[in-house]
């Protein structure tokens, strides 16, 4: 148990840069040195440019064949599909019908913070962040695709041709977003062994390295202008955070371990990944599509706080 606790403490130390970038945004917005409204500019930069550069460079440079455990990935995909259905049904039952609003809640309850939270935890506990990468691919190429399609569908408005045509346009729009294009380009060039000039990869890495701090700084700016009050947490926020930080990792353990027969290290990897908080991209997507911006910012921070508190417990559980 001592080793797990040490792992948790070291993982928290790895998150100091995260707190610095976020806290800097909060401080500057509170002091009105940088206007909170500027968060939209920073989040657009991250969504449209920095994150795609990060994904392209890292996907292209990875050994894809060595990273894929298809049983484990299939199990995680199955648990994610059940979680998506559960969140969507719960939203509809509670009277939520607008596609963008449903998509926001699905993303908050099912997608995980990989780059900013899971990576330092995995490097500290397991000595490598490689197991995260297949899940990152699945999250970007499948889960994000579903969320973006719903966002685009909801933003399209009434159009001739009916819902089927609107859905086709929405899927087409989602496939051409910079995040999805960068991911698919990295996979294709990697599999085809196309030689990408080093100067291009260096440039992508330079820009991509800014994705994490800029996204966190944008979130800090927004919350610095908005303010965060734990006492004002709504029942819906509690339900989503509880599902993300407790129900989803337990569902992943059950589906992967019992139904797909995943054992050993990979089961530990998947449960710990599922226990990671809601990603900062939720806030970026919310600003991009002008839906639930305040709710998304609150969920990102509150799920991160809960995940930090539960981290020692999950580390002990997966090591058992």
HUDAUR-V160619 format. One record per residue. N is the residue number from 1. SS is DSSP state (H for helix, E for strand, L for the rest). Layout:
BEGIN
[[N | SS] [N | SS]]
END
This chain:
BEGIN
[[1 | L] [2 | H] [3 | H] [4 | H] [5 | H] [6 | H] [7 | H] [8 | H] [9 | H] [10 | H] [11 | H] [12 | H] [13 | H] [14 | H] [15 | L] [16 | H] [17 | H] [18 | H] [19 | H] [20 | H] [21 | H] [22 | H] [23 | H] [24 | H] [25 | H] [26 | H] [27 | H] [28 | H] [29 | H] [30 | H] [31 | L] [32 | L] [33 | L] [34 | L] [35 | L] [36 | H] [37 | H] [38 | H] [39 | H] [40 | H] [41 | H] [42 | H] [43 | H] [44 | H] [45 | H] [46 | H] [47 | H] [48 | H] [49 | H] [50 | H] [51 | H] [52 | H] [53 | H] [54 | H] [55 | H] [56 | H] [57 | H] [58 | H] [59 | H] [60 | H] [61 | H] [62 | L] [63 | L] [64 | H] [65 | H] [66 | H] [67 | H] [68 | L] [69 | L] [70 | H] [71 | H] [72 | H] [73 | H] [74 | H] [75 | H] [76 | H] [77 | H] [78 | H] [79 | H] [80 | H] [81 | H] [82 | H] [83 | H] [84 | H] [85 | H] [86 | H] [87 | H] [88 | H] [89 | H] [90 | H] [91 | H] [92 | H] [93 | H] [94 | L] [95 | L] [96 | L] [97 | L] [98 | L] [99 | H] [100 | H] [101 | H] [102 | H] [103 | H] [104 | H] [105 | H] [106 | H] [107 | H] [108 | H] [109 | H] [110 | H] [111 | L] [112 | L] [113 | L] [114 | H] [115 | H] [116 | H] [117 | H] [118 | H] [119 | H] [120 | H] [121 | H] [122 | H] [123 | H] [124 | H] [125 | H] [126 | H] [127 | L] [128 | L] [129 | L] [130 | H] [131 | H] [132 | H] [133 | H] [134 | H] [135 | H] [136 | H] [137 | H] [138 | H] [139 | H] [140 | H] [141 | H] [142 | H] [143 | H] [144 | H] [145 | H] [146 | H] [147 | H] [148 | H] [149 | H] [150 | H] [151 | H] [152 | H] [153 | H] [154 | H] [155 | H] [156 | H] [157 | L] [158 | L] [159 | L] [160 | L] [161 | L] [162 | H] [163 | H] [164 | H] [165 | H] [166 | H] [167 | H] [168 | H] [169 | H] [170 | H] [171 | H] [172 | H] [173 | H] [174 | H] [175 | H] [176 | L] [177 | L] [178 | H] [179 | H] [180 | H] [181 | H] [182 | H] [183 | H] [184 | H] [185 | H] [186 | H] [187 | H] [188 | H] [189 | H] [190 | H] [191 | H] [192 | L] [193 | L] [194 | L] [195 | L] [196 | L] [197 | L] [198 | H] [199 | H] [200 | H] [201 | H] [202 | H] [203 | H] [204 | H] [205 | H] [206 | H] [207 | H] [208 | H] [209 | H] [210 | H] [211 | H] [212 | H] [213 | H] [214 | H] [215 | H] [216 | H] [217 | H] [218 | H] [219 | H] [220 | H] [221 | H] [222 | H] [223 | H] [224 | H] [225 | H] [226 | H] [227 | L] [228 | L] [229 | L] [230 | H] [231 | H] [232 | H] [233 | L] [234 | L] [235 | H] [236 | H] [237 | H] [238 | H] [239 | H] [240 | H] [241 | H] [242 | H] [243 | H] [244 | H] [245 | H] [246 | H] [247 | H] [248 | H] [249 | H] [250 | H] [251 | H] [252 | H] [253 | H] [254 | H] [255 | H] [256 | H] [257 | H] [258 | H] [259 | H] [260 | L] [261 | L] [262 | L] [263 | L] [264 | H] [265 | H] [266 | H] [267 | H] [268 | H] [269 | H] [270 | H] [271 | H] [272 | H] [273 | H] [274 | H] [275 | L] [276 | L] [277 | L] [278 | L] [279 | L] [280 | L] [281 | H] [282 | H] [283 | H] [284 | H] [285 | H] [286 | H] [287 | H] [288 | H] [289 | H] [290 | L] [291 | L] [292 | L] [293 | H] [294 | H] [295 | H] [296 | H] [297 | H] [298 | H] [299 | H] [300 | H] [301 | H] [302 | H] [303 | H] [304 | H] [305 | H] [306 | H] [307 | H] [308 | H] [309 | H] [310 | H] [311 | H] [312 | H] [313 | H] [314 | H] [315 | H] [316 | H] [317 | H] [318 | H] [319 | H] [320 | L]]
END
